[in-house]
């Protein structure tokens, strides 16, 4: 399976402005995409501020979508109505500090047991 990453970008215009995402690309390559795709939300911030995003953190994960779900579930934003839909927001870095290794995604997605339905 291809290596994946959960990554955090910070914008120099505001030390509390972060972009959180997942990728199967190298995090540096994904960073370049965010800094050059000016039609996307993260790119619009680059264009308006005339400053590029910076890679703050990249965590290798086996299942990127599970990792992202666990990550947002560990932060207070996951209780917002509708959940998190835009992965660019202002938040204090202290929230990331309190995302300790034991709260990081499990190497594998939990398996839900299925009850066998046998004919009577």
Backbone as a ProteinNet text record, in pm:
[ID]
protein_1_A
[PRIMARY]
XXXXXXXXXXXXXXXXXXXXXXXXXXXXXXXXXXXXXXXXXXXXXXXXXXXXXXXXXXXXXXXXXXXXXXXXXXXXXXXXXXXXXXXXXXXXXXXXXXXXXXXXXXXXXXXXXXXXXXXX
[TERTIARY]
84.4	0	88.8	48.3	122.2	119.5	231.8	239.9	148.7	80	-7.5	31.3	-18.1	16	-105.3	-112.3	-198.7	-105.2	-141.7	-49.4	-118.3	-36.4	-83	4.5	-60.3	9.2	-27.2	64.7	38	64.9	-12.2	7.7	80.6	189.2	269.8	194.7	85.4	9.7	-63.1	-84.3	-154.9	-108.4	-36.7	17.1	-89.9	-215.7	-324.7	-409.8	-366.7	-441.3	-377.6	-453.9	-403.3	-486.1	-420.3	-484.4	-449.8	-551	-530.9	-582	-505.9	-548.8	-477.5	-512.2	-447.2	-402.6	-298.3	-246.8	-171.2	-167	-81.7	44.9	52.9	173	272.2	395.2	487.9	431.8	434.7	375.8	429.5	557.6	615.2	552.6	520.3	455.3	313.5	242.1	106	110.3	210.8	229.2	244.7	327.1	345.3	212.6	131.2	0.4	-87	-92.5	-173.8	-125.3	5.8	61.8	50.9	14	4.3	-136.3	-225.1	-362.5	-445.2	-432.2	-490.5	-642.1	-702.5	-847.6	-910.7	-831	-879.5	-875.7	-946.1	-956.7	-819.8	-736.1	-603.4	-520.5	-533.6	-461.6	-509.5	-638.2	-691.6	-626.1	-599.4	-531.9	-389.9	-322.7	-187.4	-190	-284.7	-294.9	-325.1	-421.8	-462.5	-353.9	-284.6	-181.2	-44.4	-29.6	99	206.7	164.3	255.1	212.1	309.1	282.4	262.5	186	170.1	304.5	321.4	442.1	400.2	474.2	446	488.4	393.6	420.9	438.8	359.3	359.5	311.7	375.7	330.7	345.9	236.2	235.5	207.8	301.2	273.4	159.1	65.3	-49.6	-80.5	-128.1	-161	-295.4	-387.9	-521.4	-553.4	-532.2	-543.1	-681.9	-786.1	-920.7	-960.8	-916.6	-939.2	-859.3	-736	-651.4	-715.9	-768.3	-831.6	-954.7	-1031.5	-1150.9	-1113	-1011.5	-966.1	-910.2	-834.1	-775	-882.7	-980.7	-1086.5	-1170.8	-1185.7	-1261.5	-1194.2	-1061.9	-988.1	-992.2	-1039.8	-1044.9	-1187.4	-1204.6	-1339.6	-1424.9	-1364.8	-1441.6	-1530.8	-1503.5	-1584.1	-1725.1	-1750.1	-1884.3	-1965.5	-1907.7	-1979.9	-2091.1	-2207.5	-2313.7	-2264.4	-2287	-2242.7	-2099.8	-2027.2	-1888.9	-1796.3	-1680.7	-1580.7	-1588.3	-1615.3	-1623.3	-1511.8	-1464.2	-1351.1	-1232.6	-1126.4	-1012.5	-910.8	-955.6	-872.9	-946.2	-880	-945	-843.9	-891.5	-808.2	-828.7	-718.8	-723.8	-586.9	-581.3	-451	-369.7	-239.1	-150.7	-158.6	-196.8	-205.6	-298	-396.3	-483.9	-405.5	-306.1	-224.2	-129.9	-82.5	6	-67.5	-196	-274.8	-330.9	-274.3	-307.5	-193.4	-187.4	-73	-71.3	45.1	56.4	-50.4	-91	-191.7	-329.3	-352.3	-478.6	-467.9	-347.8	-329.2	-392.6	-419.4	-490.6	-423	-506.5	-460.3	-406.8	-309.7	-259.2	-367.1	-472.1	-578.5	-713.7	-803.2	-941	-1005.6	-1080.9	-1144.9	-1241.9	-1247.5	-1336.8	-1464.9	-1575.3	-1704.5	-1745	-1780.9	-1823.8	-1964	-1986.1	-2119.1	-2182.5	-2305.4	-2377.5	-2421.6	-2393.3	-2434	-2584.7	-2648.6	-2792.6	-2812.2	-2840.8	-2860.5	-3010.1	-3050.2	-3191.5	-3235.2	-3357.4	-3410.5	-3452.5
-118.4	0	124.6	224.8	349.4	426	487.9	567	688.9	721.2	838.1	924.4	1047.2	1141.5	1224.5	1254.9	1358.8	1477.9	1594.4	1707.4	1832.5	1921.6	2050	2157.8	2253.7	2369.6	2490.3	2584	2709.8	2822.8	2930.4	3043.2	3154.5	3207.8	3309.7	3438.8	3466	3588.6	3584.4	3463.6	3446.6	3314.6	3319.5	3195.9	3098.3	3140.9	3052.3	3003.9	3028.7	2985.5	2857.9	2749	2617.5	2555.6	2474.1	2389.4	2246.7	2165.5	2025.7	1939.9	1838.1	1750.6	1617.4	1534.7	1404.4	1394.1	1315.5	1299.2	1167.8	1116.8	1001.6	1049.8	1178.9	1239.6	1268.9	1302.1	1351.6	1485.3	1511.7	1634.7	1761.9	1763.2	1880.4	1904.2	1795.9	1809.3	1862.8	1812.4	1861.1	2008.8	2047.2	2187.2	2274.3	2232.3	2307.8	2323.3	2218.2	2226.8	2333.6	2332.8	2433	2574.8	2589.6	2722.5	2770.5	2681.1	2720.1	2707.1	2636.6	2622.1	2739.4	2853.8	2977.2	2984.2	2889.1	2885	2809.8	2734.4	2660	2751.9	2713.1	2797.8	2829.6	2728.1	2751.9	2841.4	2823.8	2905.7	3049.8	3071.9	3207.9	3285.4	3215.8	3279.7	3317.6	3230.4	3259.4	3384.9	3389.9	3503.2	3633.5	3630.5	3751.7	3803.5	3712.2	3753.4	3767.9	3716.5	3715.5	3644.7	3538.9	3456.1	3311.5	3220.3	3078	3006.6	2898.1	2810	2745.4	2704	2637.2	2505.4	2399.2	2268.9	2271.3	2248.6	2250.5	2109.1	2014.7	1879.7	1782.5	1667.7	1559.8	1429.5	1356.6	1231.4	1118.1	1023.4	908.5	825.1	788.2	709	601.7	486.6	381	402.7	469.4	491	640.2	720.9	865.6	915.1	854.5	903.8	867.2	752.6	716.1	811.4	841.1	931.6	1069	1118.5	1250.2	1249.5	1142.8	1131.8	1129.3	1052	1044.3	1179.5	1244.8	1374	1476	1492.8	1590.2	1550.1	1419.8	1373.4	1406.6	1426.5	1460	1609	1689.2	1834.5	1879.5	1991.7	2036.6	2077.6	2097.3	2138.6	2027.9	1904.8	1792.9	1794.9	1874.7	1881.3	1996.7	2069.4	2177.7	2119.1	2185.5	2135.5	2125.2	2012.4	1991	1942.7	1940.6	1894.4	1991.5	1945.3	2027.3	1999.7	2102.5	2083.5	2157.2	2269.3	2340.8	2315.2	2263.2	2223.1	2336	2461	2577.8	2654.4	2672.4	2746.9	2800	2897.3	2953.4	2868.5	2830.3	2756	2767.5	2759.4	2768.2	2640.1	2655.5	2540.4	2448.2	2501.3	2419.4	2299.6	2311.8	2196.9	2083.1	2116	2012.5	1949.1	2031	1980.2	1876.2	1898.6	1804.2	1691.6	1671.3	1558.3	1458.5	1396.9	1310.9	1183.1	1117.5	994.6	890.2	878.3	777.1	811.3	937.7	975.3	972.6	946.9	943.4	817.1	817.4	704.6	570.9	473.4	336	295.8	205	161.2	101	51.4	-8.2	43.1	52.6	91.8	-20.1	13.4	-93.1	-173.1	-300.1	-388.5	-404	-377.9	-397.1	-542.2	-604.7	-743.5	-746.2	-840.9	-856	-984.2	-969.2	-1085.1	-1168.3	-1294.6	-1380.9	-1405.4	-1389.2	-1415	-1549.7	-1647.9	-1782.9	-1811.5	-1884.7	-1919	-2001.4	-1978.4	-2049.8	-2189.3
0	0	0	-72.7	-83.9	49.2	84.4	207.5	195.7	303.4	307.2	427.1	425.9	532.3	572.9	700.1	752.9	769.4	713.8	719.6	772.9	827.1	877.4	814.6	749.3	694.1	778.4	791.8	862.4	764.4	778.9	689.2	763.3	704.6	772.4	802.8	733.4	758.8	892.9	944.6	1071.5	1133.1	1244.7	1303.2	1354.3	1357.6	1399.7	1282.4	1159.3	1041.7	987.9	988.7	950.8	840.4	760.8	660.1	697.8	720	757.6	642.5	608.6	500.4	503.4	407.8	390.8	246.1	223.6	88.9	75.7	-45.3	-75.7	-146.4	-169.9	-226.9	-114.6	-150.7	-50.2	-0.6	130.4	184.3	117.2	80.5	15.1	-122.4	-192.4	-323	-305.9	-205.1	-179.3	-139.4	-62.4	-24.2	-149.1	-243.9	-368.7	-443	-442.1	-507.9	-442.2	-309	-239	-268.1	-282.6	-305.1	-449.6	-541.6	-682.8	-741.3	-674.8	-724.2	-669.9	-734.7	-683	-696.6	-766.9	-776.9	-659.5	-585.2	-467.9	-345.6	-238.9	-120.2	-59.4	-40.5	17.4	-74.6	-204.5	-300.5	-303.3	-278.7	-272	-157.6	-46.8	66.5	26.9	-48	-97.4	-185	-276.3	-369	-294.4	-203.4	-132.1	-38.5	30.3	126.3	61.3	-60.4	-130.6	-47.6	20.9	100.8	86.8	85	66.3	199.9	194.6	309.7	343.2	470.1	516.3	581.2	552.6	613.5	760.4	849.3	994.1	1048.3	997.2	1052.5	946	938	849.4	926.2	940.3	1014.4	916.1	900.3	813.2	871.9	787.2	831.7	727.9	771.1	675.4	604.7	670.1	614.1	628.5	525.2	539.9	579.5	528.2	560.2	701.9	748.1	887.7	977.9	941.1	1019.7	1031.4	920.7	922.5	1012.9	1006.2	1090.8	1238.5	1273.2	1412.4	1456.2	1368.8	1400.1	1434.7	1345	1371.6	1492	1513.7	1629.7	1761.2	1759.9	1881.3	1912.3	1817.7	1836.9	1866.3	1935.8	1970.5	1851	1734.3	1617.1	1564.8	1606.6	1557.1	1613.7	1717.9	1775.1	1716.3	1620.9	1556	1469.9	1465.4	1378.1	1234.4	1173.4	1036.5	1025.9	1137.3	1135.4	1064.6	1029.8	962.9	813.9	735.8	591.1	518.3	572.1	514.1	604.3	547.8	629	647.7	631.6	660.1	768.5	881.9	989.1	1087.9	1165.2	1271.2	1395.7	1456.8	1582.1	1648.5	1777.4	1844.2	1826.4	1811.4	1795.7	1916.1	2028.9	2150.2	2127.8	2039.8	2011.7	1948.4	1867.4	1804.4	1906.3	1998.3	2102.2	2186.2	2207.4	2285.9	2200.8	2083.8	1997.3	2014.6	2134.3	2167.4	2084.9	2080.2	2000.8	2032.6	2158.7	2191.7	2135.3	2093.1	2030	1878.2	1826.7	1682.8	1626	1498.2	1438.4	1461.1	1483.7	1493.2	1355.5	1351.8	1221.6	1132	1191.3	1110.2	1156.8	1063.5	1092.6	1173.5	1278.5	1356.2	1269.5	1295.4	1220.6	1300.6	1236.6	1303	1284.8	1394.8	1383.2	1323.9	1238.8	1178.2	1231.3	1269.6	1319.8	1198.4	1203.9	1093.6	1099.3	987.7	979.1	912.2	990.5	938.7	930.4	830.1	820.2	942.1	985.2	1103	1065.1
[MASK]
++++++++++++++++++++++++++++++++++++++++++++++++++++++++++++++++++++++++++++++++++++++++++++++++++++++++++++++++++++++++

